[in-house]
Amino acid sequence: MQNLQSEKLIYGITVTRDGRNDDLPYLVYVPAYDGYARGETIADALERARDFIGMAALENLISQRPLPESEYFVPQADPGQLALLVDVNLRTYRHLFESQEVIIRPVSELTTPDELLSRVAVISPCF
């Protein structure tokens, strides 16, 4: 996988208020990856779009496929849409794919929850 130390990507997106989903009414389209994200608010939808882009970009890197070029222009938006640029720092997502040492011990060795937590070096979300 390429070195991600300074990987920052910028892509154009469009945000639409979609009345079909009351829980997540804001729909973000990311043309560079031909994908969507939804959110409760515009800010939430943008954060979810960043997560989508970060994961899609890392998937491309792992599969040795090229990343779409960063874009520095706001895309065309239809009436009722908001067109924006969103930036993504791939270092934020790198930990999901780094090698980590895993030590498996019998539960009988652990006596308290504090002891269990003291033996956990890294807690990473699993998607």
C-alpha positions as CSV (number, residue, x, y, z in Angstrom):
1,M,0.0,0.0,0.0
2,Q,1.2,3.5,-0.8
3,N,2.6,5.7,2.0
4,L,-0.3,7.7,3.4
5,Q,1.7,10.2,5.4
6,S,0.5,13.2,3.4
7,E,-2.5,11.9,1.5
8,K,-5.2,14.6,1.4
9,L,-8.0,14.2,-1.1
10,I,-10.5,16.8,-2.2
11,Y,-13.7,16.0,-4.1
12,G,-16.8,17.7,-5.3
13,I,-20.1,16.5,-3.8
14,T,-23.7,17.5,-3.9
15,V,-26.1,17.6,-0.9
16,T,-29.8,17.1,-1.3
17,R,-32.6,17.1,1.3
18,D,-34.4,13.9,0.6
19,G,-38.0,13.7,2.0
20,R,-38.1,9.9,1.7
21,N,-36.0,9.3,4.8
22,D,-37.0,11.3,7.9
23,D,-34.2,9.9,10.1
24,L,-31.4,10.7,7.6
25,P,-32.9,13.4,5.4
26,Y,-29.6,14.7,3.8
27,L,-28.3,12.7,0.9
28,V,-24.7,13.3,-0.3
29,Y,-23.6,12.2,-3.7
30,V,-19.8,11.6,-4.3
31,P,-19.3,11.5,-8.1
32,A,-15.6,10.5,-7.9
33,Y,-16.6,7.2,-6.3
34,D,-20.2,7.1,-7.6
35,G,-21.5,6.6,-4.1
36,Y,-23.8,8.1,-1.5
37,A,-23.9,8.9,2.2
38,R,-26.8,10.1,4.4
39,G,-27.0,12.2,7.5
40,E,-29.3,13.7,10.1
41,T,-27.9,17.2,9.4
42,I,-25.8,18.6,6.7
43,A,-22.8,18.5,9.0
44,D,-23.5,14.8,9.8
45,A,-24.0,14.0,6.1
46,L,-20.6,15.6,5.3
47,E,-18.8,13.6,8.0
48,R,-20.4,10.4,6.7
49,A,-19.3,11.4,3.1
50,R,-15.8,11.8,4.4
51,D,-15.9,8.4,5.9
52,F,-17.3,6.9,2.7
53,I,-14.5,8.6,0.7
54,G,-11.8,7.5,3.1
55,M,-12.9,3.9,3.1
56,A,-13.3,3.8,-0.7
57,A,-9.9,5.4,-1.2
58,L,-8.2,2.9,1.1
59,E,-10.0,0.0,-0.6
60,N,-8.6,1.3,-3.9
61,L,-5.1,1.5,-2.5
62,I,-5.2,-2.0,-1.0
63,S,-6.5,-3.4,-4.3
64,Q,-3.7,-1.4,-6.1
65,R,-6.2,0.6,-8.1
66,P,-5.6,4.3,-8.7
67,L,-7.4,6.9,-6.7
68,P,-9.6,9.4,-8.6
69,E,-7.7,12.6,-9.0
70,S,-8.6,15.3,-6.4
71,E,-10.9,17.9,-7.8
72,Y,-10.6,21.7,-7.2
73,F,-13.9,22.8,-8.6
74,V,-17.4,22.7,-7.2
75,P,-19.7,20.4,-9.2
76,Q,-22.8,21.5,-11.0
77,A,-25.8,21.4,-8.8
78,D,-29.5,21.1,-9.6
79,P,-32.0,23.5,-8.0
80,G,-32.5,22.5,-4.4
81,Q,-29.0,21.0,-4.2
82,L,-25.9,22.3,-2.4
83,A,-22.6,21.8,-4.2
84,L,-19.5,21.7,-2.1
85,L,-15.9,20.5,-1.9
86,V,-15.0,18.1,0.8
87,D,-11.5,17.2,2.0
88,V,-10.4,13.9,3.4
89,N,-7.2,13.1,5.2
90,L,-6.4,9.4,4.6
91,R,-4.2,9.3,7.7
92,T,-7.5,9.4,9.6
93,Y,-8.4,5.9,8.2
94,R,-5.0,4.3,8.0
95,H,-5.3,2.7,11.4
96,L,-8.0,0.5,10.1
97,F,-5.6,-1.3,7.7
98,E,-2.3,-1.3,9.7
99,S,-1.0,-4.5,11.0
100,Q,-1.5,-4.9,14.8
101,E,-0.2,-7.5,17.2
102,V,-2.9,-9.6,18.6
103,I,-2.4,-11.5,21.8
104,I,-5.1,-14.0,22.9
105,R,-5.2,-15.0,26.5
106,P,-7.7,-17.2,28.4
107,V,-10.5,-15.3,30.1
108,S,-9.5,-17.1,33.3
109,E,-6.4,-14.9,33.5
110,L,-8.5,-11.8,33.7
111,T,-10.1,-11.1,37.1
112,T,-11.6,-7.7,36.8
113,P,-12.9,-5.4,34.1
114,D,-10.1,-2.9,34.9
115,E,-7.5,-5.7,34.4
116,L,-9.2,-6.5,31.0
117,L,-9.0,-2.9,29.9
118,S,-5.4,-2.6,31.1
119,R,-4.5,-5.4,28.6
120,V,-6.2,-3.8,25.6
121,A,-3.6,-1.7,23.8
122,V,-5.7,-0.4,20.9
123,I,-9.5,-0.3,20.6
124,S,-10.4,0.2,16.9
125,P,-13.9,0.3,15.5
126,C,-14.9,-2.5,13.2
127,F,-17.2,-1.8,10.3
